[in-house]
Amino acid sequence: MIGGDGVDRAGRPDWLDIQDLSVAFPGPDGMVEAVRGISLSMAAGERLAIVGESGSGKSISMRAVMGLLPHQARVRATRLAFDGIDLLAGHAMRRLRGRRIAMVLQDPKAALDPVMTAGAQIAEGLRLHRGLRGRAARAAALDLLDRVRIDGPARVHDLYPHQMSGGMAQRVMIAMMLAGEPELLIADEPTSALDVSVRGEILALIDGLVRDRAMGLVLISHDLDLVAAFTDRVAVMYGGRIMETLPADGLGHARHPYTRGLIGCRPRLDARVAPLPVLVRDPRWRDGPQATSSEGRGS
């Protein structure tokens, strides 16, 4: 992976460096912490998964990285950096967002602008990040639609979001995020709003694009089987904290009871389980020791 200054940074463990990140929001009784002092780092080109139940802080953490939290949010960190650039500096984030770091959101039909066609929305990114306009922008937009395996790119180019299926809208959003040729792609539950029949196709598409372009990937998900197939390393979150990090192919050797509980709650097709186990949460998990940023890092 080549950085913006032309220096090869492949293998650097602090390409994305998050140290002691906390995010809080105002509530009726004061500030409420949604993320509580997490630390994570990843190397250039690595594929990292963040898993956990709804409300565990997965999306909030990555929205803090992207600078996409509402103004009421209080974001604090000892270090929050990408490729050595301080993400807490607002002017730095404006240069990076979309161009070097992009984020695919959960619900594409809600995230797309309802009064703009697919082509116009993709062209907006091409103009902002690559300076393309007119015919050049249209040609590049059609090429991106083709790369995300949309049948009939010219037809879809002129569709509005309400005219698209969920899978098609997600492909259009992925094309939009690729317009700036980012180095890091954050995919926030990219299949949660899709039918089961198209989830595998979208994940295979993202995996192929990440590999072809040598991008880094942060995949936010609830699905442990999914992350084991598409990522290198997994960080497990609960209550705004990181319980455990481990190689994706080592989920069967998880040590933390929360991770083991998540694995045990999955229905099985190869054996009868009655009743299905229910995760019993220990209040001590919320304030116990967190995993370090390098724990579980692959070679």
Phi, psi and omega per residue, in radians:
M1 nan 2.220 -3.118
I2 -1.768 2.213 3.133
G3 -1.326 3.055 -3.093
G4 -1.114 -0.358 3.108
D5 -1.708 0.199 3.069
G6 1.475 0.112 -3.113
V7 -1.624 2.318 3.132
D8 -1.306 2.083 -3.090
R9 -1.975 0.244 -3.117
A10 -0.988 2.294 3.090
G11 1.595 -0.154 3.116
R12 -1.200 2.197 -3.067
P13 -1.259 -0.256 -3.055
D14 -1.970 0.556 3.110
W15 -1.042 -0.895 2.895
L16 -1.931 2.098 -2.991
D17 -2.215 1.934 -3.138
I18 -2.053 2.047 -3.128
Q19 -2.238 2.109 3.059
D20 0.966 0.881 3.137
L21 -1.436 2.245 3.044
S22 -2.254 2.455 3.093
V23 -2.306 2.227 -3.132
A24 -2.279 2.651 3.125
F25 -2.212 2.580 3.116
P26 -1.209 2.385 3.079
G27 -2.250 3.120 -3.095
P28 -1.086 -0.423 -3.119
D29 -2.011 0.425 -3.140
G30 2.005 -2.922 -3.101
M31 -1.291 2.408 3.119
V32 -2.007 2.153 -3.106
E33 -1.453 2.114 3.074
A34 -1.639 -0.532 3.068
V35 -2.235 2.293 -2.951
R36 -2.210 1.429 2.973
G37 1.211 0.809 -3.138
I38 -1.497 2.673 3.068
S39 -2.321 2.253 3.119
L40 -2.544 2.588 2.953
S41 -2.498 2.718 3.098
M42 -2.537 2.639 -3.139
A43 -1.510 2.788 3.088
A44 -1.033 2.294 3.115
G45 1.423 -0.051 3.133
E46 -1.301 2.688 3.072
R47 -1.993 1.915 -3.061
L48 -1.956 2.350 3.052
A49 -1.875 2.501 2.989
I50 -2.100 2.054 -3.059
V51 -2.135 2.819 3.137
G52 2.686 2.978 3.140
E53 -1.224 2.897 3.037
S54 -1.029 2.379 -3.141
G55 1.530 0.073 -3.105
S56 -1.410 -0.207 3.098
G57 1.852 0.152 -3.075
K58 -1.104 -0.998 -3.089
S59 -1.168 -0.690 -3.130
I60 -1.057 -0.708 3.140
S61 -1.049 -0.797 -3.098
M62 -1.337 -0.511 3.027
R63 -1.171 -0.548 3.040
A64 -1.148 -0.691 3.075
V65 -1.065 -0.701 -3.101
M66 -1.421 -0.183 -3.065
G67 1.215 0.631 -3.059
L68 -1.949 0.298 3.113
L69 -1.494 2.685 3.105
P70 -1.123 2.795 -3.028
H71 -1.120 -0.377 3.133
Q72 -1.256 -0.342 -3.087
A73 -1.174 2.443 3.049
R74 -1.861 1.978 -3.096
V75 -1.904 2.204 3.109
R76 -2.313 2.515 3.094
A77 -2.801 2.536 2.995
T78 -1.162 -0.660 3.081
R79 -2.696 2.326 3.050
L80 -2.462 1.746 -2.961
A81 -2.476 2.628 3.023
F82 -2.217 2.103 -3.137
D83 0.942 0.637 3.122
G84 1.446 -0.001 -3.101
I85 -1.708 2.267 -3.109
D86 -1.244 1.997 -3.107
L87 -1.370 -0.231 3.113
L88 -1.362 -0.224 3.055
A89 -1.476 2.021 -3.035
G90 -0.980 -0.714 -3.107
H91 -1.156 -0.552 3.121
A92 -1.203 -0.721 -3.118
M93 -1.133 -0.620 3.121
R94 -1.107 -0.536 3.117
R95 -1.353 -0.483 -3.041
L96 -1.601 -0.639 -3.020
R97 -1.105 2.158 -3.129
G98 1.558 -0.657 -3.094
R99 -1.498 -0.813 -3.133
R100 -2.013 -0.429 3.078
I101 -2.236 2.269 3.132
A102 -2.314 2.715 -3.068
M103 -2.325 2.191 3.034
V104 -1.605 2.132 -3.034
L105 -1.544 2.932 -3.019
Q106 -1.123 -0.909 -3.017
D107 -1.928 1.715 -3.056
P108 -1.119 -0.593 -3.106
K109 -1.157 -0.542 3.124
A110 -1.474 -0.487 -3.066
A111 -1.437 -0.496 3.142
L112 -1.298 2.612 3.111
D113 -1.281 2.087 -3.040
P114 -1.194 -0.284 -3.087
V115 -1.862 0.224 3.091
M116 -2.153 2.464 3.084
T117 -1.235 2.864 3.103
A118 -1.002 -0.794 -3.120
G119 -1.082 -0.710 -3.133
A120 -1.144 -0.655 -3.132
Q121 -1.236 -0.671 3.080
I122 -1.193 -0.720 -3.126
A123 -1.095 -0.543 3.117
E124 -1.065 -0.757 3.089
G125 -1.177 -0.657 3.115
L126 -1.123 -0.650 3.119
R127 -1.229 -0.770 -3.077
L128 -1.204 -0.696 -2.978
H129 -1.789 -0.400 -3.105
R130 -2.204 -0.018 3.068
G131 1.239 0.371 -3.117
L132 -1.561 2.459 3.127
R133 -2.453 2.915 3.012
G134 0.966 -2.313 -3.078
R135 -1.107 -0.626 3.141
A136 -1.117 -0.713 3.119
A137 -1.170 -0.714 3.128
R138 -1.108 -0.773 3.141
A139 -1.086 -0.722 3.133
A140 -1.185 -0.657 3.111
A141 -1.127 -0.750 3.103
L142 -1.109 -0.663 3.108
D143 -1.120 -0.713 3.119
L144 -1.152 -0.717 3.093
L145 -1.087 -0.635 3.087
D146 -1.183 -0.680 -3.119
R147 -1.154 -0.518 3.104
V148 -1.572 0.284 2.966
R149 1.097 0.783 3.024
I150 -1.603 2.232 3.071
D151 -1.282 2.281 3.129
G152 1.207 1.048 -3.114
P153 -0.967 -0.645 -3.111
A154 -1.131 -0.638 3.114
R155 -1.225 -0.811 -3.105
V156 -1.167 -0.536 3.125
H157 -0.911 -0.593 -3.059
D158 -1.775 0.188 3.135
L159 -1.547 2.627 3.002
Y160 -1.632 2.771 -3.082
P161 -0.932 -0.650 -3.103
H162 -1.212 -0.224 3.129
Q163 -1.628 0.027 -3.070
M164 -1.878 2.632 2.952
S165 -1.320 2.950 3.131
G166 -1.070 -0.750 3.134
G167 -1.141 -0.688 3.116
M168 -1.149 -0.751 3.129
A169 -1.086 -0.662 3.115
Q170 -1.157 -0.659 3.093
R171 -1.148 -0.673 3.098
V172 -1.114 -0.724 3.125
M173 -1.120 -0.705 3.098
I174 -1.081 -0.731 3.088
A175 -1.051 -0.719 3.102
M176 -1.047 -0.758 -3.103
M177 -1.217 -0.439 3.122
L178 -1.456 -0.171 -3.057
A179 -1.028 -0.620 -3.133
G180 -1.525 0.066 -3.114
E181 0.944 1.022 -3.058
P182 -1.222 2.803 3.077
E183 -1.681 -0.403 3.125
L184 -2.282 2.218 3.103
L185 -1.980 2.167 3.051
I186 -1.806 2.085 -3.127
A187 -1.948 1.890 -3.067
D188 -1.654 1.762 -3.117
E189 0.794 1.006 -2.996
P190 -1.173 -0.179 -3.132
T191 -2.053 0.107 -3.028
S192 -1.151 -0.488 -3.112
A193 -1.702 0.188 -3.036
L194 -1.919 2.743 3.036
D195 -1.166 2.659 3.139
V196 -0.982 -0.603 -3.061
S197 -1.132 -0.416 -3.102
V198 -1.925 -0.075 -3.116
R199 -1.062 -0.819 -3.131
G200 -1.071 -0.653 3.138
E201 -1.117 -0.759 -3.121
I202 -1.160 -0.731 -3.134
L203 -1.177 -0.694 3.084
A204 -1.120 -0.637 3.095
L205 -1.097 -0.874 3.136
I206 -1.049 -0.770 -3.136
D207 -1.055 -0.758 3.134
G208 -1.136 -0.737 3.132
L209 -1.139 -0.714 3.125
V210 -1.088 -0.764 -3.129
R211 -1.205 -0.778 -3.103
D212 -1.095 -0.635 -3.082
R213 -1.718 0.052 -3.135
A214 0.947 0.700 3.112
M215 -1.496 2.747 2.894
G216 -1.435 2.716 -3.120
L217 -2.396 2.297 2.900
V218 -1.980 2.011 -3.107
L219 -1.893 2.009 3.110
I220 -1.652 2.247 -3.035
S221 -2.789 2.828 2.950
H222 -1.703 -0.250 -2.904
D223 -1.630 1.859 -3.100
L224 -1.205 -0.641 3.104
D225 -1.114 -0.678 -3.138
L226 -1.088 -0.854 -3.072
V227 -1.184 -0.532 3.110
A228 -1.122 -0.520 -3.096
A229 -1.494 -0.432 -2.965
F230 -2.089 0.020 -3.101
T231 -2.323 2.980 3.140
D232 -1.700 -0.572 -3.006
R233 -2.546 2.620 -3.050
V234 -2.222 2.310 2.969
A235 -1.931 2.208 -3.084
V236 -1.800 2.135 -3.095
M237 -1.932 2.547 3.047
Y238 -2.661 2.285 3.080
G239 1.031 0.590 3.110
G240 1.380 0.217 -3.119
R241 -2.316 2.849 3.108
I242 -1.691 2.097 -3.128
M243 -1.459 -0.641 -3.011
E244 -2.865 2.532 2.922
T245 -2.189 2.478 -3.081
L246 -2.803 2.787 3.099
P247 -1.053 2.522 -3.094
A248 -1.075 -0.573 3.139
D249 -1.458 0.076 3.128
G250 -1.976 0.357 -3.125
L251 -1.060 -0.526 3.118
G252 -1.177 -0.243 -3.140
H253 -1.886 0.366 3.139
A254 -1.007 2.499 -3.105
R255 -1.819 -0.552 -3.063
H256 -1.298 2.404 -3.120
P257 -1.076 -0.469 3.103
Y258 -1.178 -0.813 3.104
T259 -1.075 -0.773 3.133
R260 -1.119 -0.598 3.101
G261 -1.166 -0.714 3.100
L262 -1.082 -0.733 3.134
I263 -1.147 -0.712 -3.091
G264 -1.217 -0.383 -3.122
C265 -1.414 -0.121 -3.114
R266 -1.278 2.328 3.031
P267 -1.107 2.583 3.121
R268 -2.041 2.476 3.117
L269 -1.689 -0.287 -3.068
D270 -1.677 -0.024 3.137
A271 -2.704 2.607 3.113
R272 -1.475 2.187 3.117
V273 -2.152 2.027 -3.124
A274 -2.489 2.158 -0.136
P275 -1.391 2.878 3.095
L276 -1.142 2.266 -3.113
P277 -1.033 2.553 3.101
V278 -1.998 2.339 -3.127
L279 -1.201 2.173 3.070
V280 -1.773 2.041 -3.057
R281 -1.565 2.376 3.123
D282 -1.724 2.135 3.138
P283 -0.971 -0.424 -3.131
R284 -1.196 -0.350 3.121
W285 -1.074 -0.545 -3.064
R286 -1.179 -0.437 -3.072
D287 -2.202 0.156 3.106
G288 -1.352 -3.123 -3.124
P289 -1.129 2.486 3.082
Q290 -1.660 2.738 3.023
A291 -1.180 2.523 3.073
T292 -1.366 2.865 -3.056
S293 -1.147 -0.437 -3.082
S294 -1.741 -0.125 -3.105
E295 -1.089 2.293 3.099
G296 1.440 0.062 -3.130
R297 -1.154 2.337 3.092
G298 -1.297 3.036 -3.111
S299 -1.311 nan nan
